Amino acid sequence: PAAVCCVAAKCSEFTCADHTTAITANADEDQTDAPQTKCCEDKKCQDYACPTGYGATTGQEQAAQTTDPTTACCTVDATKCASHSCAAGTKAKANSAGTDKGATDAEAATNCCEAAKCSEHTCAAGTKAITSKAGEDQTADPAANCCEALKCVDYMCAVGSKAKTSEADKELDSNPAALCCEDDPAVTPVPVTGAATFVAHATTEQAQSAVHEMLAALLSVNTVDVTVTVASEEKMAAAARRLNGHGGVFTH
């Protein structure tokens, strides 16, 4: 069938990866089963324009750009802000990569960096952002200035327990359930037993598997002790026909 219905695709019809370019001489060649190799070649560093704050790396002109051409082809300009790392609590000024950073670290901090806001800081696990400080500067210790420890009021107790009102302002410890929660006599989880009848158009194994999956996915039921009994495949098929063959595994 392939020989009758299909023809080889040509290199001219293939889109090369971003860091490669089409081989002009191969435009009319068949793509083969490796079109990227057959139809494309690496772009060279000499054809890459390094971003602001970087210069072309000497000797890399004929090197492949790769998927990270800035790293492969360019070297950061040590006199520009692109080479400066801003201190904690600050961030690079927008569009400053090509700005002269200055002769000293203090000048670089002024020329290249600006204060970062608490809203831009990600608090560590076990802490949360202080909402009222979102617009404030992070300062040199953003964790201390922008974040606070999670408390019992932030903790969600499990079903069957409730929050201890008296502990609302307590900071969470390694066992928050014990610290923050107590049994709720108004909610007593009890095991549920019973039976359900489904009309299924499927084999015995398919019906059993589908019932288990439904109970687990939709109702979060632990199906380890659930037994699914199928009366007979013939009855399932007959019931499905009576219902005009309607719908999937379950018709109820």
N, C-alpha and C positions, 0 to 999 in steps of 0.2 A: 504493500500500500504506500509506503513512504516514497518509493521510486516513482510511483505513478502520480501521487498527489502533491509532492513537495519538490522544491528546487532549492539549491544552496543559496544562502544569504551572502551578500557581498560586503566587503569591509566598508564600503561607502555608506552602508545602512547601519553601521554600528556606532554607538556613542561611546567614546573613550572616557575613562575615569578622569576626574578633574586634573590630576597631577601628570597626565599623559596627553599626547596629541596624536592625531591620525597620521599614519605613514602614507603620504601622498601616493607613492609608487605602488602601494598595495590596494588602492581603491577598488579595483576590479577583481581582486583575489577573493576566493571563497573564505568565509570567516573561519571555517573548521570548528572543532569543538573547544577551541581556546581563543576566542576572538580578541580578547584583550592583548594577548601575546602576539597574535598574527597581525593585527591591524593597527596597533598603537606602539608608541615609543615614549620614553620618559621625557618630560620637559626638562630643560637644563636651567641651572641656577642663573646663568647669564641672561635668561629671559624673565627672571623674577624681580619685581620691584620691591625691595625691602621696605617694611613699614617705617613710619616716622620714629626716629630714635635708634634706628639700626642702620648699619652699613654692610655692603656686600663683603663676604668673607674672602680674603685673598686666596687664590688657588682653587676655589670651588666652582669656578665658572662652568666647567663641563660636568660637574656632578649633577645627579638627578635631584629634582626638587623634592621628591617623596610626598607623602601626605601631610608633612609638616615643613613646608618650604622655609619658613622663617628660621627654624632651628637648623635646617640643612644648609641654608645658603647665606645666612646673615649673622652678624656679630653686633651685639648691643653697643651703642656708642657710649663710652664711659663718661663723656662730658654732658650727657643728656639725662633728663628725668627717667627715661626708660630703664636706666641702670640703677635707679635708687629705690630702696625698699622703705616704705613709710613705716613709722613706729606704730605700736599698739595705740588704738584710739584715734588714729588718723587714716586717711585714704588718699590715693593719688588724685590730684586735681584732674578734672575732665580735660582731655586733649593736651595733656602736659608732656607726653612722651618725648616730643622733640624740643622741649624747653631746656635751655642751659641750666644745669642744676646748681652751679656755683662752685666756689673753691673749698667750702667747708661743709660739714654735716649740717650745721645750723642754717646755712644758706639753702642747702638742698631741701631741708624740711620746710622752709618758707616757700621756696620756688615750686616745689613739686607736690606738696601735700596740704591737706586741709582737714579740719576736724570731722570725724565721722559721728553720726548721730546714734543714739541708743536704738532707734528703730531699725538700724542696719546691722545690729549685733545679734548673733544667735546664742541664746543662753544655753548653758550646759545642761546635761541630764540632771534631773532633780531640782532644777530651778526654773523660774519663769520670768518673763519680761515685766518690769514695773511700768504699767501702762502710762502713768502720769509723767514718766521721764522719756517718752518716745522722742520728743523733739530736742532733748538735751544732748550736749556733747558727751561722747563716751568717756573721755579723759584717758589717762594712761592705764587705768584698771577698769575696763568696761564691765567685767564680770561683777565687780563690786558696785559699780555706779548704776548699772542698767538692769541688774537681775536680783531676784530674791528667792529664797528657798520655797519650795512647794510646801503647802500646809494641808492639814486634814480637810479643810474646806475645799481643797482642789481634788481630793481623792474620791473616787466612786466606789462605794461599798458593793459587795456582791449581793446577788439575789438571796433573800433570807436573812440579811443583816441590814442595819441602818447606821447612819452616822452618829457618833457620840457628840452631842451638842457641846458638851463641856470641853472637848478637845479640838474644836474648830481651828484655833490659832496655833496649835502645836505643829512644829516642823516635822515632816515625814522622816521616819527612821528606816531601818532595814526591814521592818515588819509592819508596814502601814495598816494592814488589815486588823492586826491586834491593837494597834495604837488608836486607830480612828473609828473602828466599827464595833458594833455589838449585835447580838442576835435580835431579830425583830419578831416578836411573838405574833404579830399580825400576819406574817408571811411564813408559812411552813411548807417548804417543798415536799411533795409526796410523790412516790412512783406511781405511774399510771399504767394500768393494764387494760386490755380489751381486744376487740377484734374489728376489722373493717373489711368490707367486700368491694372489690374492684372488678370491672369487666375489662379484660385485657385481650388484645389481639396480638399474641406473641407466643413464643415457645415457653415452656415451663421455666427454663433457666433465665430467659429474657425478662419474664414477668417478675420472678423473684429478685433479680438484680435491680430492676427498675423500682420496685417498691422500696427496697433498702436505700437506694440512692435518693428517692423522694423524701423518705423519712429523715435521712441525714441532712440533706441540703436545705429542705424547706422548713423542717420542724426541729432541726438539731437533735434528733433522737439518736441515742446510742443503739445501734442495731445489732450489737453482739448477741443479745438474747432474743432477738425478734425472729420468729419462724414464719415464713410465708408458705402457705399451702395452696396449691393449685388443684382445682377439682379435676379438670381434664382439658387437654388442648382442644378436643372436639367441642366441648361446651364453650370454650373461649371463642372459637371460630364461629360457632352458631350464634352466640350472643352478638358478636361483632357484625354478623350479617343482618341480624334483626335491627341493629342500629345503623343499617346502611353503610357498614364499614367505616363509621366515623372515627377519625382521629387517633393516631399514634398508639402509644403503649397503653394509655389510660383512657377509658370512656366510662364516665360514671354519672 
